[in-house]
């Protein structure tokens, strides 16, 4: 399998069973081992660093990192969005399906400490949105709220896909504009999701999550992202736990 990597350096790491935290030989030694010049090796090292595979520091040398799907995914996703911001809509649909699909497994792992942290995020967001001095967009809280729900999943691919969504969200500046009513409604849903989770009403919490995803679709429409684009299906969660896609837009809850 390692030969498929098209990188002498990555093949070496796999074949030598180097573990996260272990240090690789110096570049000169690696050059001798791999039979390639230092210049080519530096190019491969830079790729490995960009993919989050290794850390390179002056004092500690080249050290293998724990595997993460996020760096490679983020790099590709942000490049794609740089070419076409409408790809964010497509990625949002994928992200929504992932959260729905892994919802049951994720929420059953949440602890009382997690619920307390989620409650703090909700309260902080509400304070930011009701300040008498100036309104603040609770984007950091928004990201932390969603990622906390899935934080105990031991699946680097799911976590990478979800984390990359928020990097994309920021890249297309969805965290910088929207009417106050949008944010207030979004956090009303977040609070409803949390209340249901605390009471172990997992299906009701999922229903609230699915309903709150419609808000973002309306934002796409408001900023003109949906002009001349085909209508995409939206997820619909049912009380029996099944999740389907509705071919028709669902009106925003009031």
C-alpha positions as CSV (number, residue, x, y, z in Angstrom):
1,X,0.0,0.0,0.0
2,X,2.8,2.4,0.9
3,X,4.1,2.4,-2.7
4,X,0.8,4.1,-3.8
5,X,1.8,7.3,-1.9
6,X,4.1,8.6,-4.6
7,X,6.5,10.0,-2.0
8,X,9.8,8.4,-0.9
9,X,9.4,10.1,2.4
10,X,5.9,9.0,3.1
11,X,6.7,5.5,1.9
12,X,9.6,5.4,4.3
13,X,7.5,6.5,7.3
14,X,4.9,3.8,6.6
15,X,7.4,1.0,5.8
16,X,9.5,1.7,8.9
17,X,6.4,1.8,11.1
18,X,7.3,5.1,12.6
19,X,4.9,6.1,15.4
20,X,3.5,9.6,16.2
21,X,5.9,11.5,18.4
22,X,8.9,9.7,17.0
23,X,11.7,11.6,15.3
24,X,12.9,10.9,11.8
25,X,16.6,10.9,10.8
26,X,18.1,14.2,9.7
27,X,17.7,15.2,6.1
28,X,21.2,14.3,5.1
29,X,20.8,10.8,6.6
30,X,17.3,10.4,5.0
31,X,18.8,11.4,1.7
32,X,21.3,8.6,1.9
33,X,18.7,6.0,3.1
34,X,16.2,6.9,0.3
35,X,18.7,7.5,-2.4
36,X,17.4,10.9,-3.4
37,X,19.0,14.3,-3.3
38,X,18.3,16.7,-0.4
39,X,16.5,19.2,-2.7
40,X,13.9,16.6,-3.7
41,X,13.6,15.4,-0.1
42,X,12.9,19.0,1.1
43,X,10.0,19.2,-1.5
44,X,8.5,16.0,-0.2
45,X,9.0,17.2,3.4
46,X,7.1,20.4,2.7
47,X,4.2,18.4,1.3
48,X,4.2,16.2,4.4
49,X,4.2,19.3,6.6
50,X,1.3,20.9,4.6
51,X,-0.7,17.7,5.0
52,X,-0.1,17.8,8.8
53,X,1.9,14.6,8.8
54,X,5.1,16.0,10.3
55,X,6.3,18.9,12.4
56,X,9.7,20.4,11.4
57,X,11.5,22.4,14.1
58,X,15.1,23.6,14.4
59,X,15.8,22.0,17.8
60,X,13.7,18.8,17.6
61,X,14.1,17.9,14.0
62,X,11.4,16.1,12.0
63,X,8.7,14.5,14.2
64,X,5.7,12.5,13.1
65,X,2.4,13.9,14.2
66,X,-0.8,12.0,15.2
67,X,-2.9,11.3,12.1
68,X,-5.5,13.9,11.3
69,X,-7.7,14.1,8.2
70,X,-8.3,17.8,8.6
71,X,-5.1,19.4,7.2
72,X,-5.3,17.7,3.8
73,X,-9.1,18.2,3.6
74,X,-8.9,21.9,4.6
75,X,-6.2,22.6,2.0
76,X,-8.3,21.1,-0.8
77,X,-11.6,22.6,0.4
78,X,-10.3,26.1,0.8
79,X,-8.7,25.9,-2.7
80,X,-12.0,24.8,-4.1
81,X,-13.9,27.6,-2.4
82,X,-11.3,30.1,-3.8
83,X,-12.4,29.0,-7.3
84,X,-16.1,28.7,-6.6
85,X,-17.7,29.9,-3.4
86,X,-20.9,28.0,-4.3
87,X,-19.1,24.8,-3.4
88,X,-19.9,25.8,0.2
89,X,-23.5,24.9,-0.4
90,X,-22.6,21.5,-1.6
91,X,-20.2,20.9,1.3
92,X,-22.9,22.2,3.7
93,X,-25.3,19.4,2.4
94,X,-22.6,16.8,3.1
95,X,-21.9,18.2,6.5
96,X,-25.6,18.1,7.4
97,X,-25.9,14.5,6.3
98,X,-22.8,13.6,8.4
99,X,-24.2,15.2,11.5
100,X,-27.6,13.4,11.0
101,X,-25.9,10.1,10.3
102,X,-23.7,10.1,13.4
103,X,-26.0,12.0,15.7
104,X,-27.2,9.0,17.7
105,X,-23.7,7.7,18.3
106,X,-22.4,11.1,19.2
107,X,-25.0,12.4,21.6
108,X,-25.1,9.3,23.7
109,X,-21.5,9.9,24.6
110,X,-22.1,13.4,26.0
111,X,-21.5,13.9,29.7
112,X,-22.9,16.2,32.3
113,X,-19.7,18.3,32.0
114,X,-20.4,18.5,28.2
115,X,-23.9,19.7,28.8
116,X,-22.6,22.4,31.2
117,X,-20.2,23.6,28.6
118,X,-22.9,23.6,26.0
119,X,-25.2,25.6,28.3
120,X,-22.4,28.2,28.9
121,X,-22.0,28.6,25.1
122,X,-25.7,29.1,24.7
123,X,-25.9,31.7,27.5
124,X,-22.8,33.5,26.2
125,X,-24.2,33.7,22.7
126,X,-27.5,35.0,24.0
127,X,-25.7,37.7,25.9
128,X,-23.7,38.8,22.8
129,X,-26.9,39.0,20.8
130,X,-28.8,41.0,23.4
131,X,-26.1,43.5,24.5
132,X,-27.4,47.0,25.0
133,X,-24.0,48.4,23.9
134,X,-23.3,46.5,20.7
135,X,-24.2,43.2,19.2
136,X,-21.6,40.6,18.6
137,X,-21.8,37.6,16.3
138,X,-21.3,34.5,18.4
139,X,-19.4,32.6,15.8
140,X,-16.8,31.0,18.0
141,X,-19.6,29.8,20.3
142,X,-21.5,28.4,17.2
143,X,-18.5,26.4,16.1
144,X,-17.7,25.1,19.6
145,X,-21.4,24.1,20.2
146,X,-21.5,21.9,17.1
147,X,-18.1,20.4,17.5
148,X,-18.7,19.6,21.2
149,X,-21.7,17.5,20.3
150,X,-19.5,15.2,18.2
151,X,-16.3,15.6,20.2
152,X,-16.3,12.0,21.7
153,X,-16.5,10.2,18.4
154,X,-13.3,8.3,17.7
155,X,-13.5,8.8,14.0
156,X,-10.9,11.1,12.5
157,X,-12.6,11.3,9.2
158,X,-16.0,12.4,10.6
159,X,-14.3,14.9,12.9
160,X,-12.1,16.2,10.0
161,X,-15.1,16.7,7.7
162,X,-17.0,18.5,10.4
163,X,-14.1,20.7,11.5
164,X,-13.3,21.6,7.9
165,X,-16.9,22.8,7.5
166,X,-16.3,25.6,10.0
167,X,-13.1,26.7,8.3
168,X,-15.1,26.9,5.1
169,X,-17.8,28.8,6.9
170,X,-15.3,31.4,7.8
171,X,-13.6,31.4,4.4
172,X,-16.9,32.4,2.7
173,X,-17.6,34.9,5.5
174,X,-20.8,33.4,6.6
175,X,-19.7,34.4,10.1
176,X,-19.7,38.1,9.3
177,X,-23.1,39.0,7.9
178,X,-26.8,38.2,8.7
179,X,-29.7,40.0,10.2
180,X,-30.0,39.9,13.9
181,X,-33.1,37.9,13.7
182,X,-31.2,35.1,12.0
183,X,-28.8,34.7,14.8
184,X,-31.5,34.9,17.5
185,X,-33.5,32.2,15.7
186,X,-30.4,30.0,15.3
187,X,-29.6,30.2,19.0
188,X,-33.2,29.5,19.9
189,X,-32.7,26.3,18.0
190,X,-29.4,25.6,19.7
191,X,-31.0,26.0,23.1
192,X,-33.9,23.7,22.1
193,X,-31.4,21.1,20.9
194,X,-29.5,21.3,24.2
195,X,-32.7,21.1,26.3
196,X,-33.7,17.9,24.5
197,X,-30.3,16.4,24.8
198,X,-30.2,17.0,28.5
199,X,-33.6,15.2,28.8
200,X,-32.2,12.4,26.6
201,X,-34.8,13.2,23.9
202,X,-32.4,12.4,21.2
203,X,-34.9,12.3,18.3
204,X,-36.5,15.6,19.3
205,X,-33.0,17.1,19.5
206,X,-32.2,15.8,16.0
207,X,-35.5,17.2,14.7
208,X,-34.5,20.6,16.1
209,X,-31.1,20.3,14.4
210,X,-32.6,19.5,11.0
211,X,-35.0,22.4,11.3
212,X,-32.2,24.8,12.1
213,X,-30.3,23.8,9.0
214,X,-33.1,25.4,6.9
215,X,-32.0,28.8,8.3
216,X,-28.7,28.6,6.4
217,X,-30.5,27.7,3.2
218,X,-32.6,30.9,3.6
219,X,-29.3,32.9,4.0
220,X,-28.1,31.5,0.7
221,X,-31.2,32.8,-0.9
222,X,-30.9,36.2,0.8
223,X,-27.4,36.8,-0.5
224,X,-28.3,35.6,-4.0
225,X,-26.3,32.4,-3.9
226,X,-29.2,30.4,-5.2
227,X,-29.7,32.5,-8.3
228,X,-29.9,30.4,-11.5
229,X,-29.0,27.3,-9.5
230,X,-31.1,24.1,-9.3
231,X,-32.9,23.6,-6.1
232,X,-31.2,20.9,-3.9
233,X,-33.1,18.6,-1.5
234,X,-33.2,19.4,2.2
235,X,-33.0,16.9,5.1
236,X,-36.1,16.0,7.0
237,X,-35.9,14.2,10.3
238,X,-38.9,12.0,11.4
239,X,-40.0,11.0,14.9
240,X,-39.1,7.4,14.3
241,X,-35.5,8.3,13.8
242,X,-35.3,8.0,10.0
243,X,-34.0,10.9,8.0
244,X,-35.0,11.6,4.5
245,X,-34.7,14.4,2.0
246,X,-37.6,16.7,1.1
247,X,-37.5,18.0,-2.5
248,X,-39.3,21.1,-1.5
249,X,-38.1,24.0,0.7
250,X,-39.4,24.0,4.2
251,X,-40.5,27.4,5.6
252,X,-38.4,28.9,8.4
253,X,-40.0,28.2,11.8
254,X,-41.3,31.2,13.7
